[in-house]
Amino acid sequence: MANITVLEFRISEKAESKFWAHGITRQQVNELLGNRLVAISNRKRRAARHLVIGRDNNGRCIAVPVMPTEDLTT
């Protein structure tokens, strides 16, 4: 497991369209932050170094690829 802290997601339009393709809304992704999360290293040769895995408020399990930003909590 990766030792990272995420307090906020910065979701691009491209990422949001990929969520929609999987039937996931921006709200569901943001709901992960209020629930228990696990961060793991992503597979090799992927744009995002880590995956954040958690459940939305309806219990749906969601994996979100995350890339580092200048803000260590975003």
Secondary structure by P-SEA (a helix, b strand, c coil): ccccccccccccaaaaaaaaaacccaaaaaaccccbbbbbbccccccccbbbbbbcccbbbbbbbbbbcccccc
